[in-house]
Amino acid sequence: MKKGRKVDTKARVRKRDRKSTEDCEDVAAAKKAMAESKVRIPYEKVRKELGL
């Protein structure tokens, strides 16, 4: 094995899978919230307010 290369252990795989599941749930919740509201905020306004 090469030095510095990480090996996928069971714990690491579970953590990655859990994070992926959480990401999917977040996306689903955001889509649901957007479908319930007709209010849309332009991307440029959000960037400006957040200072990005």
PDB file of N, CA, C and O in Angstrom:
ATOM      1  N   MET A   1       0.835  -1.175   0.000  1.00  0.00           N
ATOM      2  CA  MET A   1       0.000   0.000   0.000  1.00  0.00           C
ATOM      3  C   MET A   1       0.880   1.237   0.000  1.00  0.00           C
ATOM      4  O   MET A   1       1.926   1.271   0.648  1.00  0.00           O
ATOM      5  N   LYS A   2       0.439   2.270  -0.745  1.00  0.00           N
ATOM      6  CA  LYS A   2       1.198   3.507  -0.803  1.00  0.00           C
ATOM      7  C   LYS A   2       1.005   4.299   0.474  1.00  0.00           C
ATOM      8  O   LYS A   2      -0.051   4.252   1.104  1.00  0.00           O
ATOM      9  N   LYS A   3       2.031   5.015   0.835  1.00  0.00           N
ATOM     10  CA  LYS A   3       1.979   5.836   2.027  1.00  0.00           C
ATOM     11  C   LYS A   3       1.031   7.013   1.809  1.00  0.00           C
ATOM     12  O   LYS A   3       1.041   7.635   0.747  1.00  0.00           O
ATOM     13  N   GLY A   4       0.205   7.317   2.823  1.00  0.00           N
ATOM     14  CA  GLY A   4      -0.684   8.459   2.730  1.00  0.00           C
ATOM     15  C   GLY A   4      -2.030   8.142   2.090  1.00  0.00           C
ATOM     16  O   GLY A   4      -2.933   8.979   2.117  1.00  0.00           O
ATOM     17  N   ARG A   5      -2.179   6.982   1.529  1.00  0.00           N
ATOM     18  CA  ARG A   5      -3.446   6.623   0.889  1.00  0.00           C
ATOM     19  C   ARG A   5      -4.396   6.072   1.941  1.00  0.00           C
ATOM     20  O   ARG A   5      -4.029   5.199   2.727  1.00  0.00           O
ATOM     21  N   LYS A   6      -5.620   6.590   1.948  1.00  0.00           N
ATOM     22  CA  LYS A   6      -6.600   6.155   2.937  1.00  0.00           C
ATOM     23  C   LYS A   6      -7.322   4.910   2.452  1.00  0.00           C
ATOM     24  O   LYS A   6      -7.682   4.797   1.280  1.00  0.00           O
ATOM     25  N   VAL A   7      -7.523   3.996   3.358  1.00  0.00           N
ATOM     26  CA  VAL A   7      -8.227   2.762   3.047  1.00  0.00           C
ATOM     27  C   VAL A   7      -9.666   2.912   3.518  1.00  0.00           C
ATOM     28  O   VAL A   7      -9.908   3.383   4.629  1.00  0.00           O
ATOM     29  N   ASP A   8     -10.631   2.514   2.677  1.00  0.00           N
ATOM     30  CA  ASP A   8     -12.037   2.582   3.072  1.00  0.00           C
ATOM     31  C   ASP A   8     -12.324   1.500   4.098  1.00  0.00           C
ATOM     32  O   ASP A   8     -12.385   0.313   3.779  1.00  0.00           O
ATOM     33  N   THR A   9     -12.496   1.932   5.317  1.00  0.00           N
ATOM     34  CA  THR A   9     -12.872   1.004   6.376  1.00  0.00           C
ATOM     35  C   THR A   9     -14.396   0.983   6.457  1.00  0.00           C
ATOM     36  O   THR A   9     -15.059   1.823   5.849  1.00  0.00           O
ATOM     37  N   LYS A  10     -14.947   0.044   7.191  1.00  0.00           N
ATOM     38  CA  LYS A  10     -16.402  -0.023   7.328  1.00  0.00           C
ATOM     39  C   LYS A  10     -16.949   1.265   7.918  1.00  0.00           C
ATOM     40  O   LYS A  10     -17.985   1.765   7.479  1.00  0.00           O
ATOM     41  N   ALA A  11     -16.253   1.804   8.916  1.00  0.00           N
ATOM     42  CA  ALA A  11     -16.708   3.038   9.553  1.00  0.00           C
ATOM     43  C   ALA A  11     -16.705   4.201   8.560  1.00  0.00           C
ATOM     44  O   ALA A  11     -17.633   5.009   8.538  1.00  0.00           O
ATOM     45  N   ARG A  12     -15.671   4.278   7.750  1.00  0.00           N
ATOM     46  CA  ARG A  12     -15.576   5.351   6.768  1.00  0.00           C
ATOM     47  C   ARG A  12     -16.673   5.221   5.711  1.00  0.00           C
ATOM     48  O   ARG A  12     -17.254   6.220   5.287  1.00  0.00           O
ATOM     49  N   VAL A  13     -16.951   4.006   5.294  1.00  0.00           N
ATOM     50  CA  VAL A  13     -18.007   3.774   4.304  1.00  0.00           C
ATOM     51  C   VAL A  13     -19.359   4.138   4.892  1.00  0.00           C
ATOM     52  O   VAL A  13     -20.175   4.767   4.219  1.00  0.00           O
ATOM     53  N   ARG A  14     -19.611   3.751   6.144  1.00  0.00           N
ATOM     54  CA  ARG A  14     -20.884   4.095   6.800  1.00  0.00           C
ATOM     55  C   ARG A  14     -21.040   5.607   6.920  1.00  0.00           C
ATOM     56  O   ARG A  14     -22.125   6.141   6.687  1.00  0.00           O
ATOM     57  N   LYS A  15     -19.963   6.297   7.280  1.00  0.00           N
ATOM     58  CA  LYS A  15     -20.013   7.754   7.416  1.00  0.00           C
ATOM     59  C   LYS A  15     -20.322   8.396   6.071  1.00  0.00           C
ATOM     60  O   LYS A  15     -21.142   9.312   5.996  1.00  0.00           O
ATOM     61  N   ARG A  16     -19.676   7.927   5.012  1.00  0.00           N
ATOM     62  CA  ARG A  16     -19.909   8.464   3.673  1.00  0.00           C
ATOM     63  C   ARG A  16     -21.344   8.212   3.233  1.00  0.00           C
ATOM     64  O   ARG A  16     -21.983   9.093   2.658  1.00  0.00           O
ATOM     65  N   ASP A  17     -21.854   7.009   3.502  1.00  0.00           N
ATOM     66  CA  ASP A  17     -23.228   6.677   3.134  1.00  0.00           C
ATOM     67  C   ASP A  17     -24.232   7.515   3.917  1.00  0.00           C
ATOM     68  O   ASP A  17     -25.236   7.968   3.368  1.00  0.00           O
ATOM     69  N   ARG A  18     -23.953   7.719   5.206  1.00  0.00           N
ATOM     70  CA  ARG A  18     -24.849   8.524   6.041  1.00  0.00           C
ATOM     71  C   ARG A  18     -24.883   9.965   5.537  1.00  0.00           C
ATOM     72  O   ARG A  18     -25.946  10.582   5.470  1.00  0.00           O
ATOM     73  N   LYS A  19     -23.729  10.489   5.188  1.00  0.00           N
ATOM     74  CA  LYS A  19     -23.655  11.864   4.685  1.00  0.00           C
ATOM     75  C   LYS A  19     -24.402  11.985   3.367  1.00  0.00           C
ATOM     76  O   LYS A  19     -25.099  12.974   3.138  1.00  0.00           O
ATOM     77  N   SER A  20     -24.266  11.002   2.511  1.00  0.00           N
ATOM     78  CA  SER A  20     -24.969  11.008   1.237  1.00  0.00           C
ATOM     79  C   SER A  20     -26.480  10.971   1.455  1.00  0.00           C
ATOM     80  O   SER A  20     -27.231  11.666   0.770  1.00  0.00           O
ATOM     81  N   THR A  21     -26.918  10.159   2.410  1.00  0.00           N
ATOM     82  CA  THR A  21     -28.344  10.068   2.724  1.00  0.00           C
ATOM     83  C   THR A  21     -28.847  11.406   3.258  1.00  0.00           C
ATOM     84  O   THR A  21     -29.920  11.868   2.868  1.00  0.00           O
ATOM     85  N   GLU A  22     -28.075  12.029   4.149  1.00  0.00           N
ATOM     86  CA  GLU A  22     -28.457  13.327   4.699  1.00  0.00           C
ATOM     87  C   GLU A  22     -28.541  14.378   3.595  1.00  0.00           C
ATOM     88  O   GLU A  22     -29.446  15.211   3.601  1.00  0.00           O
ATOM     89  N   ASP A  23     -27.602  14.344   2.646  1.00  0.00           N
ATOM     90  CA  ASP A  23     -27.620  15.293   1.535  1.00  0.00           C
ATOM     91  C   ASP A  23     -28.889  15.113   0.699  1.00  0.00           C
ATOM     92  O   ASP A  23     -29.523  16.094   0.310  1.00  0.00           O
ATOM     93  N   CYS A  24     -29.254  13.875   0.430  1.00  0.00           N
ATOM     94  CA  CYS A  24     -30.462  13.595  -0.350  1.00  0.00           C
ATOM     95  C   CYS A  24     -31.708  14.084   0.381  1.00  0.00           C
ATOM     96  O   CYS A  24     -32.622  14.626  -0.239  1.00  0.00           O
ATOM     97  N   GLU A  25     -31.744  13.893   1.698  1.00  0.00           N
ATOM     98  CA  GLU A  25     -32.879  14.360   2.492  1.00  0.00           C
ATOM     99  C   GLU A  25     -32.954  15.881   2.478  1.00  0.00           C
ATOM    100  O   GLU A  25     -34.048  16.441   2.405  1.00  0.00           O
ATOM    101  N   ASP A  26     -31.808  16.559   2.545  1.00  0.00           N
ATOM    102  CA  ASP A  26     -31.783  18.021   2.503  1.00  0.00           C
ATOM    103  C   ASP A  26     -32.307  18.538   1.169  1.00  0.00           C
ATOM    104  O   ASP A  26     -33.071  19.502   1.129  1.00  0.00           O
ATOM    105  N   VAL A  27     -31.900  17.901   0.088  1.00  0.00           N
ATOM    106  CA  VAL A  27     -32.360  18.309  -1.243  1.00  0.00           C
ATOM    107  C   VAL A  27     -33.865  18.108  -1.364  1.00  0.00           C
ATOM    108  O   VAL A  27     -34.563  18.972  -1.895  1.00  0.00           O
ATOM    109  N   ALA A  28     -34.369  16.988  -0.881  1.00  0.00           N
ATOM    110  CA  ALA A  28     -35.807  16.716  -0.934  1.00  0.00           C
ATOM    111  C   ALA A  28     -36.589  17.751  -0.125  1.00  0.00           C
ATOM    112  O   ALA A  28     -37.638  18.220  -0.566  1.00  0.00           O
ATOM    113  N   ALA A  29     -36.080  18.105   1.055  1.00  0.00           N
ATOM    114  CA  ALA A  29     -36.749  19.102   1.892  1.00  0.00           C
ATOM    115  C   ALA A  29     -36.753  20.472   1.215  1.00  0.00           C
ATOM    116  O   ALA A  29     -37.750  21.191   1.281  1.00  0.00           O
ATOM    117  N   ALA A  30     -35.667  20.831   0.577  1.00  0.00           N
ATOM    118  CA  ALA A  30     -35.587  22.118  -0.121  1.00  0.00           C
ATOM    119  C   ALA A  30     -36.563  22.158  -1.290  1.00  0.00           C
ATOM    120  O   ALA A  30     -37.234  23.168  -1.504  1.00  0.00           O
ATOM    121  N   LYS A  31     -36.645  21.075  -2.043  1.00  0.00           N
ATOM    122  CA  LYS A  31     -37.578  21.028  -3.170  1.00  0.00           C
ATOM    123  C   LYS A  31     -39.020  21.128  -2.687  1.00  0.00           C
ATOM    124  O   LYS A  31     -39.843  21.792  -3.318  1.00  0.00           O
ATOM    125  N   LYS A  32     -39.330  20.473  -1.573  1.00  0.00           N
ATOM    126  CA  LYS A  32     -40.678  20.520  -1.015  1.00  0.00           C
ATOM    127  C   LYS A  32     -41.011  21.949  -0.578  1.00  0.00           C
ATOM    128  O   LYS A  32     -42.104  22.446  -0.852  1.00  0.00           O
ATOM    129  N   ALA A  33     -40.071  22.603   0.098  1.00  0.00           N
ATOM    130  CA  ALA A  33     -40.295  23.971   0.560  1.00  0.00           C
ATOM    131  C   ALA A  33     -40.491  24.921  -0.609  1.00  0.00           C
ATOM    132  O   ALA A  33     -41.332  25.819  -0.549  1.00  0.00           O
ATOM    133  N   MET A  34     -39.722  24.729  -1.670  1.00  0.00           N
ATOM    134  CA  MET A  34     -39.862  25.593  -2.840  1.00  0.00           C
ATOM    135  C   MET A  34     -41.198  25.378  -3.534  1.00  0.00           C
ATOM    136  O   MET A  34     -41.777  26.325  -4.067  1.00  0.00           O
ATOM    137  N   ALA A  35     -41.694  24.145  -3.534  1.00  0.00           N
ATOM    138  CA  ALA A  35     -42.966  23.851  -4.171  1.00  0.00           C
ATOM    139  C   ALA A  35     -44.131  24.473  -3.394  1.00  0.00           C
ATOM    140  O   ALA A  35     -45.160  24.808  -3.980  1.00  0.00           O
ATOM    141  N   GLU A  36     -43.970  24.625  -2.080  1.00  0.00           N
ATOM    142  CA  GLU A  36     -45.029  25.172  -1.245  1.00  0.00           C
ATOM    143  C   GLU A  36     -45.110  26.700  -1.314  1.00  0.00           C
ATOM    144  O   GLU A  36     -46.159  27.267  -1.010  1.00  0.00           O
ATOM    145  N   SER A  37     -44.046  27.365  -1.701  1.00  0.00           N
ATOM    146  CA  SER A  37     -43.999  28.821  -1.712  1.00  0.00           C
ATOM    147  C   SER A  37     -43.840  29.343  -3.133  1.00  0.00           C
ATOM    148  O   SER A  37     -43.109  28.775  -3.944  1.00  0.00           O
ATOM    149  N   LYS A  38     -44.534  30.426  -3.411  1.00  0.00           N
ATOM    150  CA  LYS A  38     -44.417  31.068  -4.731  1.00  0.00           C
ATOM    151  C   LYS A  38     -43.354  32.163  -4.720  1.00  0.00           C
ATOM    152  O   LYS A  38     -43.012  32.705  -5.771  1.00  0.00           O
ATOM    153  N   VAL A  39     -42.827  32.494  -3.536  1.00  0.00           N
ATOM    154  CA  VAL A  39     -41.832  33.548  -3.402  1.00  0.00           C
ATOM    155  C   VAL A  39     -40.477  33.039  -3.887  1.00  0.00           C
ATOM    156  O   VAL A  39     -40.013  31.980  -3.466  1.00  0.00           O
ATOM    157  N   ARG A  40     -39.863  33.792  -4.760  1.00  0.00           N
ATOM    158  CA  ARG A  40     -38.541  33.433  -5.267  1.00  0.00           C
ATOM    159  C   ARG A  40     -37.584  34.583  -5.017  1.00  0.00           C
ATOM    160  O   ARG A  40     -37.923  35.740  -5.264  1.00  0.00           O
ATOM    161  N   ILE A  41     -36.398  34.277  -4.533  1.00  0.00           N
ATOM    162  CA  ILE A  41     -35.380  35.288  -4.273  1.00  0.00           C
ATOM    163  C   ILE A  41     -34.288  35.112  -5.320  1.00  0.00           C
ATOM    164  O   ILE A  41     -33.724  34.026  -5.453  1.00  0.00           O
ATOM    165  N   PRO A  42     -33.986  36.177  -6.066  1.00  0.00           N
ATOM    166  CA  PRO A  42     -32.939  36.074  -7.095  1.00  0.00           C
ATOM    167  C   PRO A  42     -31.579  35.717  -6.488  1.00  0.00           C
ATOM    168  O   PRO A  42     -31.221  36.189  -5.408  1.00  0.00           O
ATOM    169  N   TYR A  43     -30.848  34.895  -7.189  1.00  0.00           N
ATOM    170  CA  TYR A  43     -29.532  34.443  -6.745  1.00  0.00           C
ATOM    171  C   TYR A  43     -28.604  35.629  -6.462  1.00  0.00           C
ATOM    172  O   TYR A  43     -27.872  35.622  -5.473  1.00  0.00           O
ATOM    173  N   GLU A  44     -28.635  36.638  -7.322  1.00  0.00           N
ATOM    174  CA  GLU A  44     -27.771  37.801  -7.157  1.00  0.00           C
ATOM    175  C   GLU A  44     -28.055  38.514  -5.835  1.00  0.00           C
ATOM    176  O   GLU A  44     -27.129  38.984  -5.176  1.00  0.00           O
ATOM    177  N   LYS A  45     -29.331  38.598  -5.443  1.00  0.00           N
ATOM    178  CA  LYS A  45     -29.702  39.249  -4.183  1.00  0.00           C
ATOM    179  C   LYS A  45     -29.158  38.458  -2.987  1.00  0.00           C
ATOM    180  O   LYS A  45     -28.644  39.039  -2.031  1.00  0.00           O
ATOM    181  N   VAL A  46     -29.276  37.154  -3.051  1.00  0.00           N
ATOM    182  CA  VAL A  46     -28.764  36.301  -1.969  1.00  0.00           C
ATOM    183  C   VAL A  46     -27.263  36.468  -1.836  1.00  0.00           C
ATOM    184  O   VAL A  46     -26.751  36.625  -0.727  1.00  0.00           O
ATOM    185  N   ARG A  47     -26.559  36.436  -2.943  1.00  0.00           N
ATOM    186  CA  ARG A  47     -25.100  36.617  -2.907  1.00  0.00           C
ATOM    187  C   ARG A  47     -24.721  37.943  -2.277  1.00  0.00           C
ATOM    188  O   ARG A  47     -23.805  38.016  -1.457  1.00  0.00           O
ATOM    189  N   LYS A  48     -25.445  39.007  -2.672  1.00  0.00           N
ATOM    190  CA  LYS A  48     -25.143  40.342  -2.152  1.00  0.00           C
ATOM    191  C   LYS A  48     -25.396  40.400  -0.650  1.00  0.00           C
ATOM    192  O   LYS A  48     -24.577  40.942   0.092  1.00  0.00           O
ATOM    193  N   GLU A  49     -26.526  39.844  -0.190  1.00  0.00           N
ATOM    194  CA  GLU A  49     -26.858  39.873   1.232  1.00  0.00           C
ATOM    195  C   GLU A  49     -25.881  39.056   2.072  1.00  0.00           C
ATOM    196  O   GLU A  49     -25.600  39.400   3.220  1.00  0.00           O
ATOM    197  N   LEU A  50     -25.370  37.985   1.500  1.00  0.00           N
ATOM    198  CA  LEU A  50     -24.430  37.132   2.227  1.00  0.00           C
ATOM    199  C   LEU A  50     -22.984  37.624   2.096  1.00  0.00           C
ATOM    200  O   LEU A  50     -22.079  37.102   2.746  1.00  0.00           O
ATOM    201  N   GLY A  51     -22.783  38.640   1.240  1.00  0.00           N
ATOM    202  CA  GLY A  51     -21.448  39.178   1.052  1.00  0.00           C
ATOM    203  C   GLY A  51     -20.538  38.271   0.248  1.00  0.00           C
ATOM    204  O   GLY A  51     -19.323  38.272   0.446  1.00  0.00           O
ATOM    205  N   LEU A  52     -21.113  37.501  -0.654  1.00  0.00           N
ATOM    206  CA  LEU A  52     -20.313  36.589  -1.485  1.00  0.00           C
ATOM    207  C   LEU A  52     -19.919  37.222  -2.791  1.00  0.00           C
ATOM    208  O   LEU A  52     -19.245  36.591  -3.605  1.00  0.00           O
TER     209      LEU A  52
END
